[in-house]
Amino acid sequence: MSPRMSAAERRELAVRAAMAEFAHGGYDGTSTWTIARRIGVSQPYMFRLFPSKHDLFLAAAERCFDDIEDVLRKAAGGLRGGEAMAAMTEACARLPSDAPTLPRLQLKIYAIAVRDEDVRRLGGARWARLWRVVSDLSGEPPEEVARFLAAGLLANVQAAFGAPTGPDLPRAAALWAENLRGAEAADRPAGPDR
């Protein structure tokens, strides 16, 4: 790391490293030492940048939502209506391959929000903002915005389970669900209780 790097630049490096590490190991499975080592600073220096692991996780979660909004804005690129929704859907469908940290970290954020009030509050505020961004970019009515955001969550779940995603998410989801039917039956234990 460059000695001339500003504290803001070091914080940015730390947040990016934290995003990757938390996306991989989750909150409980990631240490600040690992993140510090990744960017070439000591753990005590890391705590000068962020007073706690919790603060670092919140910063990583905030940046994750910022990055998702950037993806949506770039995809919409001045389009409106169904064209904007289609472009944003395609961009989100590519996230698991283009920017795998984002959907993985999103899932980790949701998992921690169940038990952490600060993460829950941040997540709620950022979901409200995501709703507004999609609505403003597309001009679509609330039911279409809800459909889009629900499809995005489904794409995250599909990616987490290694299922195919793509621009035609409803079709990919339907095929995945059909395949799961067979897998579910094969995984059921045989016996008198069934």
ZIHU-V634939 format. One record per residue. N is the residue number from 0. RES is the residue in one small letter. SS is DSSP state (2 for helix, 1 for strand, 0 for the rest). OMEGA is omega in radians with two decimals (NA if undefined). D_CENTER is the distance of its C-alpha to the mean C-alpha in Angstrom with 1 decimal. Layout:
# ZIHU-V634939
N RES SS OMEGA D_CENTER
N RES SS OMEGA D_CENTER
This chain:
# ZIHU-V634939
0 m 0 -3.10 27.2
1 s 0 3.12 29.6
2 p 0 -3.13 31.9
3 r 0 -3.12 31.9
4 m 0 3.13 28.2
5 s 0 3.09 27.7
6 a 2 3.12 26.0
7 a 2 3.10 23.4
8 e 2 3.10 22.8
9 r 2 3.08 22.6
10 r 2 3.12 20.2
11 e 2 3.08 17.9
12 l 2 -3.13 18.4
13 a 2 -3.14 17.7
14 v 2 3.13 14.4
15 r 2 3.10 13.3
16 a 2 3.13 14.8
17 a 2 3.11 13.3
18 m 2 -3.12 9.7
19 a 2 -3.10 11.0
20 e 2 3.12 13.1
21 f 2 3.10 10.9
22 a 2 -3.14 8.4
23 h 2 -3.00 11.7
24 g 2 -3.07 13.9
25 g 0 -3.11 12.1
26 y 0 -3.05 13.9
27 d 0 -3.08 17.2
28 g 0 -3.11 17.3
29 t 0 3.11 16.8
30 s 0 3.07 19.7
31 t 2 3.09 20.3
32 w 2 3.13 23.0
33 t 2 -3.14 20.7
34 i 2 3.12 18.7
35 a 2 3.14 22.1
36 r 2 -3.11 23.6
37 r 2 -3.12 20.8
38 i 2 3.04 21.8
39 g 0 3.05 25.4
40 v 0 3.11 26.2
41 s 0 3.10 27.7
42 q 2 3.07 26.0
43 p 2 3.09 28.4
44 y 2 3.10 27.3
45 m 2 -3.13 23.6
46 f 2 2.97 24.8
47 r 2 3.12 26.6
48 l 2 -3.14 23.4
49 f 0 -3.05 21.5
50 p 0 -3.11 23.8
51 s 0 3.05 21.7
52 k 2 3.13 18.8
53 h 2 3.10 17.5
54 d 2 3.11 17.8
55 l 2 3.10 16.0
56 f 2 3.12 13.0
57 l 2 3.11 13.1
58 a 2 3.11 13.4
59 a 2 3.12 10.4
60 a 2 3.11 8.3
61 e 2 -3.13 10.4
62 r 2 3.10 9.9
63 c 2 3.12 6.2
64 f 2 3.07 7.2
65 d 2 -3.11 10.3
66 d 2 3.11 9.1
67 i 2 3.08 7.5
68 e 2 3.11 10.9
69 d 2 3.11 12.7
70 v 2 -3.12 11.7
71 l 2 -3.13 12.9
72 r 2 3.14 16.0
73 k 2 -3.12 16.9
74 a 2 -3.12 16.7
75 a 2 3.02 18.8
76 g 0 3.12 21.2
77 g 0 3.07 23.9
78 l 0 3.11 23.8
79 r 0 3.03 24.3
80 g 2 -3.10 24.3
81 g 2 3.11 23.6
82 e 2 3.10 23.4
83 a 2 -3.14 20.5
84 m 2 3.14 18.7
85 a 2 3.13 19.5
86 a 2 3.12 18.4
87 m 2 3.10 14.9
88 t 2 3.13 14.7
89 e 2 3.13 15.8
90 a 2 3.13 13.3
91 c 2 3.13 10.3
92 a 2 3.12 12.3
93 r 2 -3.08 12.6
94 l 2 -3.13 9.1
95 p 2 3.09 9.5
96 s 2 -3.10 12.7
97 d 2 -3.08 12.5
98 a 0 -3.01 9.4
99 p 2 3.12 8.3
100 t 2 -3.04 6.9
101 l 2 3.13 3.8
102 p 2 3.12 3.3
103 r 2 -3.14 5.3
104 l 2 3.08 4.5
105 q 2 -3.14 2.7
106 l 2 3.11 5.9
107 k 2 3.10 7.8
108 i 2 3.14 7.6
109 y 2 -3.13 9.0
110 a 2 -3.13 11.4
111 i 2 -3.13 12.8
112 a 2 3.14 13.1
113 v 0 -3.06 15.7
114 r 0 -3.04 18.0
115 d 0 -3.07 17.2
116 e 2 3.14 18.5
117 d 2 3.12 17.1
118 v 2 3.11 13.5
119 r 2 -3.14 14.4
120 r 2 3.12 16.1
121 l 2 -3.13 13.5
122 g 2 3.12 10.9
123 g 2 3.13 13.8
124 a 2 -3.11 14.9
125 r 2 3.05 11.7
126 w 2 3.08 11.4
127 a 2 3.12 15.1
128 r 2 3.08 14.6
129 l 2 3.11 12.1
130 w 2 -3.11 14.9
131 r 2 -3.14 17.5
132 v 2 -3.14 16.0
133 v 2 3.13 15.9
134 s 2 -3.13 19.3
135 d 2 -3.11 20.8
136 l 2 -3.03 19.8
137 s 2 -3.02 21.0
138 g 0 -3.09 23.7
139 e 0 3.13 23.1
140 p 0 -3.07 24.1
141 p 2 -3.11 21.9
142 e 2 3.09 22.2
143 e 2 3.08 20.7
144 v 2 3.11 17.8
145 a 2 3.13 17.2
146 r 2 3.14 17.6
147 f 2 -3.11 15.1
148 l 2 3.09 12.3
149 a 2 3.11 13.5
150 a 2 3.10 13.4
151 g 2 3.08 9.8
152 l 2 3.10 9.1
153 l 2 3.11 11.9
154 a 2 3.10 10.6
155 n 2 3.14 7.6
156 v 2 3.12 10.5
157 q 2 3.13 12.8
158 a 2 -3.14 11.0
159 a 2 -3.13 10.9
160 f 0 3.10 14.5
161 g 0 3.14 15.4
162 a 0 -3.14 16.5
163 p 0 3.01 17.0
164 t 0 3.11 15.1
165 g 0 -3.10 16.5
166 p 0 3.10 17.7
167 d 0 -3.05 19.8
168 l 2 3.13 17.1
169 p 2 3.12 19.7
170 r 2 3.12 22.1
171 a 2 3.13 19.7
172 a 2 -3.14 18.7
173 a 2 3.11 22.4
174 l 2 3.12 23.4
175 w 2 -3.14 20.9
176 a 2 3.11 22.2
177 e 2 3.11 25.8
178 n 2 3.12 25.2
179 l 2 3.12 23.8
180 r 2 3.13 27.1
181 g 2 3.14 29.1
182 a 2 -3.14 27.0
183 e 2 -3.14 27.2
184 a 2 -3.13 30.9
185 a 2 -3.11 31.4
186 d 2 -3.13 29.5
187 r 0 3.10 31.6
188 p 0 3.09 34.3
189 a 0 3.08 37.8
190 g 0 -3.05 40.3
191 p 0 -3.13 42.3
192 d 0 -3.09 39.5
193 r 0 NA 37.7
